[in-house]
C-alpha cells in the first residue's frame, strides 16, 4: 500500500480493478481530487497474484486497507473488482464501474445508507447486465458509449473528456463530504 499524507482525520482508500491499477487514469485523478482537498489517501497498488481467486484477494486487501486508514472519516474509491468492498464497507464511497452484474455487490449497494457515487456506462457489460439499485443514497453518473475503463475506443480526446467529467464529479463528491 502507498500512503499519501494529508488530514489524518479524513482518508480515502483507493482500490484497484483486476487489470486497472491505482496509477491508471480514473483512480489517479480520483486520488488527486481527494489530495487537492487535503485528504490522506491510502492506495492498494498491486493486483491479485496469479492463481489467487480475485474476489477473495480483494476482500482481504480492502480489509487491510480499511484497518490501516485509521481515520474519523473514511471514503472508499474502488474500480470494478474493488467494488466487492461494498459488501464489507458501509461508509461513503465512489464506485467506478462497479460490478452490478454480481448480485452480492448490487445487494450491498441497494442497502447502503451512506452517500455513494456510482459511475458507469450502459455500454459496459458489468453495468448493463446488472441492476442499478433503487436507493436514494446512490448518486449516479452514467456516461453512454464508454467501455469498462470509461474510455471511447480509438478516440483519445473523447476519453479525456469522459475522464474530465468523472474527475469533476468525484471532486464534487469529496466537497460535499467536507
C-alpha positions as CSV (number, residue, x, y, z in Angstrom):
1,X,0.0,0.0,0.0
2,X,1.1,3.6,-0.6
3,X,0.1,6.2,1.9
4,X,-0.2,9.9,0.8
5,X,-0.3,12.1,3.9
6,X,-2.9,14.7,4.4
7,X,-5.5,15.3,7.1
8,X,-5.2,12.3,9.4
9,X,-8.9,12.6,10.3
10,X,-10.0,12.0,6.6
11,X,-8.7,9.2,4.5
12,X,-9.6,8.0,1.0
13,X,-8.9,4.3,0.4
14,X,-8.2,3.5,-3.3
15,X,-8.9,0.0,-4.5
16,X,-7.9,-1.2,-8.0
17,X,-9.6,-3.4,-10.5
18,X,-8.2,-6.7,-11.8
19,X,-6.2,-5.0,-14.6
20,X,-6.8,-1.4,-13.6
21,X,-4.1,-0.3,-11.2
22,X,-4.2,2.6,-8.8
23,X,-2.0,4.6,-11.2
24,X,-4.4,4.3,-14.1
25,X,-6.3,7.5,-15.0
26,X,-9.6,7.1,-13.2
27,X,-8.0,6.2,-9.9
28,X,-5.0,8.5,-10.3
29,X,-7.3,11.5,-10.7
30,X,-9.7,10.4,-8.0
31,X,-6.7,10.3,-5.7
32,X,-5.6,13.7,-6.9
33,X,-9.1,15.1,-6.2
34,X,-9.0,13.8,-2.7
35,X,-5.5,15.1,-2.1
36,X,-6.3,18.5,-3.5
37,X,-9.0,18.8,-0.8
38,X,-6.5,17.9,2.0
39,X,-7.4,14.2,2.4
40,X,-4.9,11.5,3.3
41,X,-5.0,8.7,0.7
42,X,-4.2,5.0,1.1
43,X,-3.9,3.2,-2.2
44,X,-3.7,-0.5,-2.8
45,X,-1.1,-0.6,-5.6
46,X,-1.0,-4.2,-6.6
47,X,-3.1,-6.8,-8.2
48,X,-4.2,-10.3,-7.3
49,X,-1.3,-12.8,-7.7
50,X,-1.7,-15.4,-10.5
51,X,-3.7,-18.4,-9.3
52,X,-5.4,-16.5,-6.5
53,X,-9.2,-16.0,-6.5
54,X,-9.5,-12.2,-7.2
55,X,-12.7,-11.6,-5.2
56,X,-11.3,-13.2,-2.1
57,X,-8.0,-11.4,-2.6
58,X,-9.7,-8.0,-3.0
59,X,-11.8,-8.5,0.2
60,X,-8.6,-9.2,2.1
61,X,-6.8,-6.2,0.6
62,X,-9.8,-4.0,1.3
63,X,-10.0,-5.1,5.0
64,X,-6.3,-4.4,5.4
65,X,-6.5,-1.0,3.8
66,X,-9.6,0.0,5.8
67,X,-8.0,-1.1,9.1
68,X,-4.8,0.9,8.1
69,X,-6.8,4.0,7.2
70,X,-7.5,4.7,10.9
71,X,-9.4,7.9,10.3
72,X,-12.6,9.5,11.6
73,X,-14.0,9.7,8.1
74,X,-13.0,7.1,5.5
75,X,-14.2,7.1,1.9
76,X,-13.5,4.1,-0.4
77,X,-12.8,4.8,-4.1
78,X,-13.0,1.5,-5.9
79,X,-12.7,0.5,-9.6
80,X,-14.5,-2.6,-10.9
81,X,-13.2,-5.5,-8.7
82,X,-12.6,-3.0,-5.9
83,X,-16.4,-2.7,-5.7
84,X,-16.5,-6.1,-3.9
85,X,-15.6,-3.9,-0.8
86,X,-19.2,-2.6,-0.9
87,X,-20.1,-5.9,0.8
88,X,-17.9,-5.1,3.8
89,X,-17.8,-1.3,4.0
90,X,-20.9,0.8,4.9
91,X,-19.4,4.3,4.7
92,X,-19.3,6.8,1.9
93,X,-17.9,5.5,-1.4
94,X,-17.2,6.2,-5.0
95,X,-17.6,3.1,-7.2
96,X,-16.1,3.4,-10.7
97,X,-17.6,0.8,-13.0
98,X,-19.0,-1.3,-10.1
99,X,-19.7,-4.9,-10.9
100,X,-23.5,-4.5,-10.9
101,X,-23.8,-7.9,-12.6
102,X,-22.6,-9.5,-9.3
103,X,-25.7,-10.0,-7.1
104,X,-23.9,-9.5,-3.8
105,X,-22.4,-6.2,-4.9
106,X,-25.8,-4.9,-6.2
107,X,-27.5,-6.0,-3.0
108,X,-24.9,-4.2,-0.8
109,X,-25.3,-1.0,-2.9
110,X,-29.0,-1.3,-2.5
111,X,-28.7,-1.5,1.2
112,X,-26.2,1.3,1.8
113,X,-27.3,4.4,3.7
114,X,-24.1,6.4,3.2
115,X,-23.6,8.8,0.3
116,X,-22.4,6.8,-2.6
117,X,-21.4,7.8,-6.1
118,X,-21.8,5.1,-8.9
119,X,-20.0,5.8,-12.2
120,X,-20.6,3.6,-15.2
121,X,-21.8,3.2,-18.8
122,X,-24.6,1.3,-20.3
123,X,-22.1,0.1,-22.9
124,X,-20.1,-1.7,-20.2
125,X,-21.4,-5.3,-19.8
126,X,-20.8,-5.2,-16.0
127,X,-23.1,-2.2,-15.7
128,X,-25.8,-3.0,-18.3
129,X,-26.1,-6.7,-17.4
130,X,-26.6,-5.8,-13.7
131,X,-29.2,-3.8,-11.9
132,X,-28.6,-0.3,-10.6
133,X,-30.3,-0.4,-7.2
134,X,-33.1,2.0,-6.5
135,X,-31.7,3.7,-3.4
136,X,-31.8,7.4,-2.5
137,X,-28.3,7.2,-1.1
138,X,-26.9,6.5,-4.5
139,X,-25.9,9.2,-6.9
140,X,-25.4,8.1,-10.5
141,X,-23.1,9.3,-13.2
142,X,-24.0,7.3,-16.3
143,X,-21.9,8.1,-19.4
144,X,-23.1,6.4,-22.6
145,X,-20.8,4.8,-25.1
146,X,-17.8,4.1,-22.8
147,X,-16.1,0.8,-22.2
148,X,-15.3,-0.8,-18.8
149,X,-12.3,1.6,-18.5
150,X,-14.7,4.5,-19.1
151,X,-12.9,5.2,-22.4
152,X,-14.0,5.6,-26.0
153,X,-12.2,3.1,-28.2
154,X,-9.8,4.8,-30.7
155,X,-10.9,8.3,-29.6
156,X,-8.4,9.7,-27.0
157,X,-9.9,13.2,-26.9
158,X,-13.4,11.7,-26.1
159,X,-11.8,9.5,-23.5
160,X,-10.1,12.6,-21.9
161,X,-13.5,14.4,-21.9
162,X,-15.0,11.5,-20.0
163,X,-12.1,11.4,-17.6
164,X,-12.6,15.2,-17.0
165,X,-16.3,14.6,-16.3
166,X,-15.7,11.7,-13.9
167,X,-12.9,13.6,-12.1
168,X,-15.1,16.7,-11.7
169,X,-18.0,14.6,-10.2
170,X,-15.6,12.8,-7.8
171,X,-14.2,16.1,-6.7
172,X,-17.8,17.4,-6.1
173,X,-18.5,14.2,-4.0
174,X,-15.5,15.0,-1.8
175,X,-16.5,18.6,-1.5
176,X,-20.0,17.6,-0.2
177,X,-18.5,15.3,2.4
178,X,-16.3,18.1,3.9
